[in-house]
Amino acid sequence: MSERTGYPQGTPSWADLATSDPEGARQFYGGLFGWDFDVNPDPQFGGYAQALLRGKTVAGVGAQQDPAAPAAWTTYLAADDVDKVAEAVPQQGGTLAMPPMSVGEEGRMAVATDPTGAFFGLWQSGRHTGAELVNEPGTMVWHELATPDLDRATAFYSAIVGVGWSDMDTGGSGMVYKLLQVDGRTAGGAMQQQPDSGQPPYWLVYFEVADANAAASRVTELGGRVIDGPIDTPQGPMLVASDPQGAVFALIQSGSTA
């Protein structure tokens, strides 16, 4: 189902980009995905823009609050009561980076890190319910946590938002991967980082594309960089890339995920 009007608690419902160059980022992602942008004219929103596809919201792009921080995409998990979930974050070993705050009439949010250090957001919908289009080219299709302590991280998310986890069959590869379960449906994944990965824990946002090879070429044409791939996977051709400001994201070919 591509069109969404709401999300059960614990489901990745939104992603936004914090970047040093919002205008440059809008040009890059508009060229890559065909997005239009609705830039909020109210100064209190700092030029935050909602990306639109066929007039439906699909993601957000805004300026970095901390100029020293790297450009990055943030995954937001839906919360029925963001204050209650945020209160549980430190109780379960996480850290609140931004306490709950209202965003006009759009909703209420908080930002945190899990006990292993992965950064994520919480979103309680008001007028803004999250991405209105998903699971089609140019929209979010998957969110994946990479963490050095999979058991600790998954237990944390289960405790704060009530999600479940199931083991994914990785075909004897030795890779450990868990599937995020919300109301009996798969809503994302989590993988065990290797000790020598050299990367901090993170949530990675996947966007769907019609053709992974063509998308890889387009990333480069627009000034971004292909980090890995395209490679064939059991889920379909995919690649990891970064935009011109350095924010990392993944692309996976259309029809390869449920």
C-alpha positions as a Python dict, from the first residue, in 0.01 Angstrom:
ca = {
    (1, 'M'): (0, 0, 0),
    (2, 'S'): (160, 324, -118),
    (3, 'E'): (-69, 586, 37),
    (4, 'R'): (-69, 619, 415),
    (5, 'T'): (-279, 830, 650),
    (6, 'G'): (-122, 715, 977),
    (7, 'Y'): (121, 474, 1144),
    (8, 'P'): (97, 240, 1442),
    (9, 'Q'): (338, 313, 1727),
    (10, 'G'): (692, 194, 1658),
    (11, 'T'): (663, 210, 1279),
    (12, 'P'): (919, 426, 1095),
    (13, 'S'): (684, 701, 980),
    (14, 'W'): (907, 985, 862),
    (15, 'A'): (1263, 1071, 768),
    (16, 'D'): (1424, 1407, 729),
    (17, 'L'): (1759, 1541, 625),
    (18, 'A'): (1962, 1790, 829),
    (19, 'T'): (2213, 1948, 595),
    (20, 'S'): (2459, 2234, 559),
    (21, 'D'): (2307, 2331, 223),
    (22, 'P'): (1928, 2288, 212),
    (23, 'E'): (1897, 2448, -132),
    (24, 'G'): (2170, 2226, -277),
    (25, 'A'): (2010, 1921, -116),
    (26, 'R'): (1672, 2008, -264),
    (27, 'Q'): (1832, 2030, -608),
    (28, 'F'): (2004, 1693, -563),
    (29, 'Y'): (1705, 1496, -434),
    (30, 'G'): (1466, 1672, -668),
    (31, 'G'): (1685, 1564, -958),
    (32, 'L'): (1722, 1211, -825),
    (33, 'F'): (1363, 1137, -721),
    (34, 'G'): (1153, 1396, -902),
    (35, 'W'): (1054, 1560, -574),
    (36, 'D'): (891, 1900, -548),
    (37, 'F'): (936, 2099, -228),
    (38, 'D'): (708, 2301, -4),
    (39, 'V'): (933, 2533, 197),
    (40, 'N'): (770, 2662, 513),
    (41, 'P'): (778, 3045, 503),
    (42, 'D'): (743, 3081, 881),
    (43, 'P'): (1085, 3185, 1022),
    (44, 'Q'): (1036, 2968, 1332),
    (45, 'F'): (1065, 2658, 1109),
    (46, 'G'): (1404, 2766, 971),
    (47, 'G'): (1320, 2706, 606),
    (48, 'Y'): (1220, 2343, 664),
    (49, 'A'): (1086, 2190, 345),
    (50, 'Q'): (856, 1897, 289),
    (51, 'A'): (941, 1690, -17),
    (52, 'L'): (639, 1609, -231),
    (53, 'L'): (569, 1343, -491),
    (54, 'R'): (238, 1380, -676),
    (55, 'G'): (144, 1634, -411),
    (56, 'K'): (194, 1387, -124),
    (57, 'T'): (457, 1432, 149),
    (58, 'V'): (744, 1181, 134),
    (59, 'A'): (1032, 1327, 343),
    (60, 'G'): (1173, 1646, 491),
    (61, 'V'): (1479, 1863, 427),
    (62, 'G'): (1607, 2123, 670),
    (63, 'A'): (1916, 2308, 788),
    (64, 'Q'): (2151, 2160, 1048),
    (65, 'Q'): (2102, 2295, 1398),
    (66, 'D'): (2466, 2221, 1481),
    (67, 'P'): (2704, 2337, 1205),
    (68, 'A'): (2971, 2102, 1338),
    (69, 'A'): (2752, 1794, 1294),
    (70, 'P'): (2765, 1596, 968),
    (71, 'A'): (2476, 1608, 725),
    (72, 'A'): (2251, 1312, 798),
    (73, 'W'): (1913, 1152, 748),
    (74, 'T'): (1709, 1075, 1062),
    (75, 'T'): (1448, 799, 1093),
    (76, 'Y'): (1145, 885, 1308),
    (77, 'L'): (941, 619, 1486),
    (78, 'A'): (570, 683, 1534),
    (79, 'A'): (468, 746, 1896),
    (80, 'D'): (113, 760, 2031),
    (81, 'D'): (235, 973, 2323),
    (82, 'V'): (582, 1112, 2258),
    (83, 'D'): (622, 1242, 2614),
    (84, 'K'): (557, 897, 2758),
    (85, 'V'): (797, 729, 2512),
    (86, 'A'): (1064, 994, 2569),
    (87, 'E'): (1038, 938, 2946),
    (88, 'A'): (1116, 570, 2888),
    (89, 'V'): (1427, 641, 2678),
    (90, 'P'): (1670, 712, 2966),
    (91, 'Q'): (1499, 450, 3183),
    (92, 'Q'): (1596, 190, 2921),
    (93, 'G'): (1954, 312, 2876),
    (94, 'G'): (1910, 560, 2591),
    (95, 'T'): (1978, 933, 2590),
    (96, 'L'): (1744, 1217, 2501),
    (97, 'A'): (1919, 1454, 2262),
    (98, 'M'): (1611, 1678, 2231),
    (99, 'P'): (1322, 1659, 2479),
    (100, 'P'): (962, 1654, 2351),
    (101, 'M'): (853, 1972, 2177),
    (102, 'S'): (554, 2077, 1973),
    (103, 'V'): (602, 2168, 1608),
    (104, 'G'): (317, 2412, 1560),
    (105, 'E'): (2, 2216, 1482),
    (106, 'E'): (197, 1958, 1284),
    (107, 'G'): (272, 1727, 1578),
    (108, 'R'): (509, 1666, 1862),
    (109, 'M'): (864, 1530, 1842),
    (110, 'A'): (1171, 1423, 2034),
    (111, 'V'): (1518, 1306, 1930),
    (112, 'A'): (1727, 1044, 2110),
    (113, 'T'): (2006, 790, 2086),
    (114, 'D'): (1958, 425, 2177),
    (115, 'P'): (2192, 253, 2429),
    (116, 'T'): (2435, 161, 2151),
    (117, 'G'): (2455, 517, 2016),
    (118, 'A'): (2222, 512, 1714),
    (119, 'F'): (2041, 842, 1661),
    (120, 'F'): (1665, 840, 1593),
    (121, 'G'): (1355, 1057, 1622),
    (122, 'L'): (1007, 1013, 1767),
    (123, 'W'): (700, 1163, 1603),
    (124, 'Q'): (351, 1203, 1745),
    (125, 'S'): (126, 1308, 1462),
    (126, 'G'): (-93, 1613, 1466),
    (127, 'R'): (-181, 1768, 1134),
    (128, 'H'): (129, 1599, 990),
    (129, 'T'): (90, 1221, 1012),
    (130, 'G'): (418, 1120, 845),
    (131, 'A'): (500, 1016, 491),
    (132, 'E'): (182, 1006, 282),
    (133, 'L'): (346, 792, 12),
    (134, 'V'): (579, 496, 70),
    (135, 'N'): (692, 178, -107),
    (136, 'E'): (711, 316, -459),
    (137, 'P'): (988, 482, -663),
    (138, 'G'): (1094, 811, -508),
    (139, 'T'): (970, 725, -158),
    (140, 'M'): (1092, 552, 158),
    (141, 'V'): (1071, 175, 144),
    (142, 'W'): (1286, 50, 434),
    (143, 'H'): (1463, 163, 752),
    (144, 'E'): (1755, -35, 890),
    (145, 'L'): (1941, -14, 1219),
    (146, 'A'): (2309, -112, 1227),
    (147, 'T'): (2439, -166, 1580),
    (148, 'P'): (2730, -341, 1753),
    (149, 'D'): (2495, -484, 2020),
    (150, 'L'): (2186, -614, 1842),
    (151, 'D'): (2028, -775, 2147),
    (152, 'R'): (2060, -464, 2359),
    (153, 'A'): (1934, -232, 2086),
    (154, 'T'): (1633, -443, 1991),
    (155, 'A'): (1536, -487, 2356),
    (156, 'F'): (1548, -108, 2396),
    (157, 'Y'): (1307, -39, 2109),
    (158, 'S'): (1074, -312, 2230),
    (159, 'A'): (1068, -151, 2573),
    (160, 'I'): (1002, 207, 2463),
    (161, 'V'): (755, 158, 2174),
    (162, 'G'): (638, -201, 2216),
    (163, 'V'): (765, -345, 1888),
    (164, 'G'): (864, -708, 1836),
    (165, 'W'): (1152, -866, 1647),
    (166, 'S'): (1190, -1185, 1444),
    (167, 'D'): (1503, -1353, 1309),
    (168, 'M'): (1554, -1332, 934),
    (169, 'D'): (1684, -1637, 751),
    (170, 'T'): (2012, -1520, 596),
    (171, 'G'): (2084, -1849, 422),
    (172, 'G'): (2375, -1966, 633),
    (173, 'S'): (2577, -1653, 558),
    (174, 'G'): (2657, -1599, 924),
    (175, 'M'): (2498, -1255, 909),
    (176, 'V'): (2264, -1178, 1199),
    (177, 'Y'): (1956, -978, 1096),
    (178, 'K'): (1630, -909, 1277),
    (179, 'L'): (1300, -785, 1137),
    (180, 'L'): (1105, -512, 1315),
    (181, 'Q'): (748, -628, 1378),
    (182, 'V'): (455, -393, 1442),
    (183, 'D'): (106, -539, 1476),
    (184, 'G'): (220, -855, 1298),
    (185, 'R'): (370, -669, 999),
    (186, 'T'): (734, -620, 909),
    (187, 'A'): (822, -250, 934),
    (188, 'G'): (1205, -240, 919),
    (189, 'G'): (1519, -427, 1010),
    (190, 'A'): (1828, -436, 1232),
    (191, 'M'): (2169, -584, 1168),
    (192, 'Q'): (2472, -669, 1377),
    (193, 'Q'): (2772, -452, 1293),
    (194, 'Q'): (3107, -625, 1263),
    (195, 'P'): (3367, -519, 1522),
    (196, 'D'): (3596, -392, 1246),
    (197, 'S'): (3326, -196, 1058),
    (198, 'G'): (3476, 137, 1163),
    (199, 'Q'): (3128, 294, 1161),
    (200, 'P'): (2920, 428, 1447),
    (201, 'P'): (2573, 279, 1504),
    (202, 'Y'): (2312, 431, 1271),
    (203, 'W'): (1969, 409, 1115),
    (204, 'L'): (1985, 392, 733),
    (205, 'V'): (1696, 514, 516),
    (206, 'Y'): (1624, 322, 194),
    (207, 'F'): (1444, 488, -97),
    (208, 'E'): (1291, 288, -379),
    (209, 'V'): (1400, 344, -739),
    (210, 'A'): (1282, 196, -1068),
    (211, 'D'): (1634, 105, -1184),
    (212, 'A'): (1930, 78, -947),
    (213, 'N'): (2196, 113, -1218),
    (214, 'A'): (2033, 423, -1364),
    (215, 'A'): (1993, 569, -1016),
    (216, 'A'): (2363, 512, -942),
    (217, 'S'): (2457, 702, -1255),
    (218, 'R'): (2217, 982, -1167),
    (219, 'V'): (2365, 1012, -815),
    (220, 'T'): (2706, 1078, -968),
    (221, 'E'): (2570, 1317, -1233),
    (222, 'L'): (2408, 1525, -959),
    (223, 'G'): (2729, 1553, -756),
    (224, 'G'): (2674, 1271, -508),
    (225, 'R'): (2886, 961, -455),
    (226, 'V'): (2815, 590, -481),
    (227, 'I'): (2970, 427, -174),
    (228, 'D'): (2881, 65, -245),
    (229, 'G'): (2701, -110, -529),
    (230, 'P'): (2479, -153, -709),
    (231, 'I'): (2487, -513, -591),
    (232, 'D'): (2239, -795, -629),
    (233, 'T'): (2081, -907, -302),
    (234, 'P'): (1797, -1149, -225),
    (235, 'Q'): (1581, -839, -173),
    (236, 'G'): (1681, -687, -506),
    (237, 'P'): (1955, -466, -655),
    (238, 'M'): (2066, -199, -411),
    (239, 'L'): (2335, 59, -345),
    (240, 'V'): (2453, 292, -70),
    (241, 'A'): (2527, 652, -167),
    (242, 'S'): (2588, 996, -25),
    (243, 'D'): (2459, 1333, -139),
    (244, 'P'): (2691, 1628, -220),
    (245, 'Q'): (2684, 1738, 145),
    (246, 'G'): (2779, 1389, 268),
    (247, 'A'): (2449, 1251, 400),
    (248, 'V'): (2432, 873, 349),
    (249, 'F'): (2124, 688, 222),
    (250, 'A'): (2042, 366, 37),
    (251, 'L'): (1853, 289, -283),
    (252, 'I'): (1679, -36, -370),
    (253, 'Q'): (1517, -130, -699),
    (254, 'S'): (1141, -123, -745),
    (255, 'G'): (944, -436, -673),
    (256, 'S'): (1213, -589, -452),
    (257, 'T'): (1044, -536, -115),
    (258, 'A'): (699, -599, 23),
}
